[in-house]
Amino acid sequence: MNMNIKDKIETARKALHNALKGKDNEEKVLEISREIDKYIIEYYKEDKSKKY
């Protein structure tokens, strides 16, 4: 299944929440956070390229 960018952001956000709640190590939390950052940048690039 191919996820759209909003789904990727939401899935990663949930993973980050679970990592923080589960007291995962700092490196895992940073890894997930960086992934979210990449998806957000991708989202804004896609949005900017759309013509309104």
C-alpha positions in Angstrom: 0.0 0.0 0.0 1.3 3.4 -1.0 0.8 5.9 1.8 0.4 9.6 1.1 2.5 12.1 2.9 -0.1 13.1 5.4 -0.5 9.4 6.4 3.3 9.1 6.7 3.4 12.1 9.0 0.6 10.8 11.2 2.1 7.3 11.4 5.5 8.7 12.4 3.9 11.1 14.9 2.2 8.1 16.6 5.5 6.2 16.6 7.2 9.2 18.2 4.4 9.4 20.9 4.8 5.7 21.6 8.6 6.0 21.8 8.3 8.9 24.3 5.6 7.1 26.3 7.6 3.9 26.4 10.7 5.7 27.4 12.7 4.5 24.4 16.3 5.6 24.2 17.2 9.1 23.0 18.7 7.9 19.7 15.4 6.1 18.7 13.4 9.2 19.6 15.7 11.4 17.5 15.6 9.0 14.6 11.8 9.1 14.5 11.8 12.9 15.0 14.2 13.3 12.0 11.9 11.1 9.9 8.9 13.4 10.7 11.0 16.4 9.8 11.7 14.9 6.3 8.0 14.1 5.8 7.0 17.7 6.8 9.5 19.2 4.4 8.3 16.8 1.6 4.7 17.9 2.4 5.4 21.6 2.1 7.4 21.1 -1.1 4.4 19.2 -2.6 2.0 21.9 -1.4 4.1 24.7 -2.8 4.3 23.0 -6.3 0.5 22.9 -6.5 -1.2 25.6 -8.5 -4.3 27.2 -6.8 
